[in-house]
Amino acid sequence: MAERSWSFSKAFRSIFSGPELITDETWDDLETALITADFGPDVAESILEEIRAEVERHRVTEVKEMRRMLRDAIEERLAAYDPTLRLSERPAVILVVGVNGVGKTTTIGKFANYLRAFDKKILVGAADTFRAAAVEQLATWAERAGVDIVKPQQQGQDPASVAFQTVQRAIDEGYEIVIIDTAGRLQTKGGLMDELGKVRRVVEKLAPVSEVLLVLDATTGQNGLAQAEAFIEHAGVTGLVLTKLDGSAKGGFVLAVQQTTGLPIKLVGQGEGISDLTGFTPHVFAQQLVG
């Protein structure tokens, strides 16, 4: 993950730049910081209890040592989930899912650009055929990333057939990784999940699906997660991508969303540029979050 200063670490900055010794006020400030950073009440309470127990056990009195304990506690929780992308199959097929408006299509362009840095031959499939704008938007991002794209042959083409054509071309022409965009909204949730299931079944006639990545907008927090519950329940999601994880986001959501869903975060988007999507590294993130 790119090295940068995460502005949401300011939630903890006042605690660790204040008095050198731990006081009752330090504990109050830490609890407030955890809640403010959107860890959620359950996770915040669990971390607070762990740090209190550690401080008492080791008779710690200095705030800087508490800071190290907090960083270690967060990292340990983050590292409980494996962020490794499973891309060993050839072609490795990735389905990207999520509600409209979370940055799904732009994320695919950034993801393709990220993978190109590893000298992979990548093909993108525009299977969100219900939105003409999505197809054109994906084509623009694919061009920016320098990767090829399979688009619908006519407007409203069956998404599963576009996905099939994409994987077939990948097999025929030796592409290593296939990234397929999917619909984010239909008239009914059941209809959307049926459509995603159909896409998967058709793709698997040609190649296994390596990853199903769910894109979430980090700025929407728990509300965004609630919107995506149907995908988690029915779409066979294997990992999460958090977009807009910048100064306007609350960093604790990263840990909260993993513990809530039981799914690893595999990629994080930190800005608007094509290079602003990277892999997720728990150790680095914990350091940058706590400061």
C-alpha positions in Angstrom: 0.0 0.0 0.0 1.3 3.4 -0.9 2.9 5.3 1.9 0.9 8.4 2.8 -0.3 10.3 5.8 -3.8 9.4 6.6 -5.6 12.4 7.8 -8.1 10.4 9.9 -5.2 9.5 12.3 -5.9 12.9 13.8 -8.6 11.2 15.9 -5.7 9.7 17.9 -3.1 12.5 17.5 -4.3 14.6 20.5 -4.1 11.7 22.8 -0.5 10.8 22.0 0.8 14.3 21.7 -0.6 15.3 25.1 0.6 14.3 28.6 3.2 11.6 28.8 1.6 9.7 31.6 -1.7 7.8 31.4 -4.6 9.4 33.3 -8.4 8.8 33.5 -8.8 11.5 30.9 -6.5 9.5 28.5 -8.9 6.5 28.7 -11.9 8.8 28.0 -10.1 10.4 25.1 -9.1 6.9 23.7 -12.7 5.7 23.8 -13.9 8.9 22.1 -11.3 8.5 19.4 -12.2 4.9 18.7 -15.9 5.8 18.3 -15.1 8.9 16.2 -12.9 6.8 13.9 -16.0 4.6 13.2 -14.7 1.4 14.8 -18.3 0.8 15.9 -19.2 0.3 19.6 -18.5 -3.4 19.8 -15.1 -3.3 18.3 -14.2 -0.1 20.2 -15.2 -1.7 23.5 -13.2 -4.9 22.7 -10.1 -2.9 21.9 -10.4 -0.7 24.9 -10.8 -3.7 27.2 -7.8 -5.3 25.7 -5.6 -2.2 26.1 -6.8 -1.7 29.7 -5.9 -5.3 30.6 -2.5 -5.0 28.9 -1.7 -1.8 30.8 -2.7 -3.3 34.1 -0.8 -6.6 33.5 2.4 -4.9 32.5 2.0 -1.9 34.9 2.4 0.5 32.0 2.2 4.2 32.9 3.4 5.9 29.7 1.1 7.0 26.9 3.7 6.1 24.2 3.6 2.5 25.4 -0.2 2.6 25.3 0.1 3.8 21.7 2.2 0.8 20.8 -0.3 -1.5 22.4 -3.2 0.1 20.5 -1.3 -0.2 17.2 -0.5 -3.9 17.8 -4.1 -4.6 18.8 -5.5 -3.1 15.6 -2.9 -4.7 13.4 -3.5 -8.1 15.0 -7.2 -7.8 14.2 -6.6 -6.6 10.7 -4.1 -9.4 10.0 -6.6 -12.1 11.0 -8.0 -11.8 7.4 -5.8 -12.7 4.4 -5.7 -9.8 1.9 -3.9 -11.9 -0.8 -5.6 -11.8 -4.2 -6.1 -15.3 -5.6 -4.9 -14.9 -9.2 -3.1 -18.2 -10.0 -5.5 -19.6 -12.5 -5.1 -18.8 -16.2 -7.1 -16.9 -17.0 -7.8 -15.7 -13.5 -11.4 -14.4 -13.7 -12.5 -11.7 -11.3 -16.2 -10.6 -10.9 -16.6 -7.1 -9.5 -19.9 -6.5 -7.8 -21.5 -3.7 -5.8 -24.4 -1.2 -5.7 -24.3 1.6 -8.2 -22.6 4.8 -7.1 -19.8 3.2 -5.0 -17.1 3.6 -7.7 -17.3 0.1 -9.1 -16.6 0.9 -12.7 -13.7 3.4 -12.0 -12.3 0.8 -9.5 -12.0 -1.7 -12.3 -10.0 0.7 -14.4 -7.7 1.4 -11.4 -7.4 -2.3 -10.6 -6.4 -3.1 -14.2 -3.8 -0.3 -14.0 -2.5 -1.8 -10.7 -2.2 -5.3 -12.1 -0.4 -4.0 -15.2 2.4 -2.9 -13.0 3.0 -6.7 -12.5 3.3 -7.2 -16.3 0.0 -9.0 -16.6 -2.0 -9.2 -19.8 -5.5 -8.1 -18.8 -8.9 -8.1 -20.4 -11.9 -6.2 -19.1 -15.5 -7.2 -19.7 -18.3 -4.6 -19.7 -21.1 -6.8 -18.5 -23.1 -4.0 -16.8 -25.2 -3.8 -19.9 -28.2 -2.3 -18.2 -26.4 1.1 -18.0 -25.0 2.3 -21.3 -23.1 5.0 -19.4 -21.3 2.2 -17.5 -20.1 0.6 -20.7 -18.7 3.9 -22.0 -17.2 4.8 -18.6 -15.4 1.4 -18.4 -14.1 1.8 -21.9 -12.6 5.2 -21.0 -10.9 3.7 -17.9 -9.7 0.7 -19.8 -8.1 3.0 -22.4 -6.4 5.0 -19.6 -5.1 1.8 -18.0 -3.9 0.5 -21.4 -5.9 -2.7 -21.3 -8.3 -4.3 -23.8 -12.1 -4.4 -23.3 -15.0 -6.5 -24.5 -18.1 -4.4 -24.9 -21.7 -5.5 -25.7 -22.4 -6.1 -29.4 -25.7 -4.3 -29.0 -27.4 -2.2 -26.3 -29.1 -4.3 -23.6 -27.2 -7.5 -24.5 -27.5 -10.2 -22.0 -24.8 -9.6 -19.3 -23.9 -13.3 -19.1 -23.2 -13.5 -22.8 -20.8 -10.5 -22.6 -19.1 -12.2 -19.7 -18.9 -15.5 -21.7 -17.4 -13.7 -24.7 -14.9 -12.0 -22.5 -13.6 -15.2 -21.0 -13.6 -17.0 -24.3 -11.5 -14.3 -25.9 -9.1 -14.4 -22.9 -8.6 -18.1 -23.4 -8.2 -17.8 -27.2 -5.7 -14.9 -27.0 -3.8 -15.8 -23.9 -4.9 -13.1 -21.4 -3.8 -13.8 -17.9 -6.4 -11.9 -15.9 -10.1 -11.1 -16.7 -12.0 -8.4 -14.8 -15.7 -8.4 -15.4 -18.0 -5.5 -14.4 -21.5 -6.5 -13.3 -24.8 -4.7 -12.8 -25.3 -2.8 -9.5 -29.0 -2.4 -9.6 -32.1 -4.1 -11.2 -35.8 -3.6 -10.4 -35.6 -6.2 -7.6 -32.7 -7.4 -5.5 -33.8 -11.0 -6.2 -33.5 -10.3 -10.0 -30.1 -8.8 -9.6 -28.8 -11.8 -7.6 -30.3 -14.2 -10.1 -28.5 -12.2 -12.9 -25.2 -12.4 -11.0 -25.7 -16.1 -10.5 -26.3 -16.6 -14.2 -23.1 -14.6 -15.1 -21.1 -16.8 -12.8 -22.6 -20.1 -14.1 -21.9 -19.1 -17.7 -18.3 -18.0 -16.9 -17.6 -21.3 -15.0 -18.4 -23.3 -18.2 -15.1 -21.9 -19.5 -13.0 -21.1 -16.4 -13.3 -21.0 -12.6 -14.0 -17.7 -10.9 -10.9 -16.7 -8.9 -12.4 -13.8 -7.0 -15.7 -12.0 -6.4 -14.8 -8.6 -5.2 -17.4 -6.4 -3.5 -16.8 -2.6 -3.8 -17.8 -0.5 -0.9 -17.7 3.3 -0.5 -15.8 3.8 2.8 -17.4 7.2 3.3 -20.9 5.6 3.7 -19.7 3.4 6.5 -22.3 1.0 8.0 -25.0 2.4 5.7 -23.1 1.3 2.7 -22.5 -2.1 4.2 -26.2 -2.5 4.8 -26.9 -1.8 1.1 -24.4 -4.4 0.1 -25.7 -7.2 2.4 -27.5 -9.0 -0.5 -24.3 -9.3 -2.4 -22.5 -10.8 0.6 -25.3 -13.2 1.2 -25.9 -14.4 -2.4 -23.0 -13.4 -4.7 -20.2 -15.6 -3.3 -18.1 -12.6 -2.3 -14.5 -13.5 -1.6 -13.0 -10.1 -0.7 -13.7 -6.4 -0.3 -12.5 -3.2 -2.1 -12.9 0.0 -0.2 -13.1 3.2 -2.3 -12.7 6.8 -1.1 -10.6 5.8 1.8 -9.1 9.3 2.1 -9.3 12.2 4.4 -13.1 12.2 4.5 -13.3 8.5 5.5 -13.2 7.1 9.0 -10.3 4.6 9.3 -11.9 2.4 11.9 -14.5 1.3 9.4 -11.7 -0.8 7.8 -11.5 -3.0 10.8 -15.2 -2.9 11.6 -16.2 -4.0 8.0 -13.9 -7.0 8.1 -15.1 -8.2 11.5 -18.7 -7.6 10.5 -18.6 -9.5 7.2 -15.9 -12.0 7.9 -14.4 -11.0 4.6 -10.8 -9.6 3.9 -10.1 -6.2 2.5 -8.0 -6.9 -0.6 -7.8 -3.5 -2.2 -8.1 0.1 -1.1 -8.8 3.2 -3.2 -7.2 6.4 -1.7 -8.1 9.1 -4.2 -9.3 9.9 -7.7 -6.2 9.2 -9.8 -5.7 6.0 -11.8 -2.8 5.0 -9.5 -4.8 5.5 -6.3 -5.8 1.8 -5.9 -3.4 -0.4 -4.0 -3.2 -3.7 -2.1 -4.1 -3.7 1.6 -1.3 -4.1 4.1 -2.5 -4.4 7.8 0.9 -3.5 9.3 1.2 -0.3 7.3 -2.4 0.7 7.8 -2.3 0.2 11.6 0.8 2.4 11.8 -0.8 5.2 9.7 -4.1 5.0 11.5 -2.7 5.3 15.0 0.2 7.5 14.0 
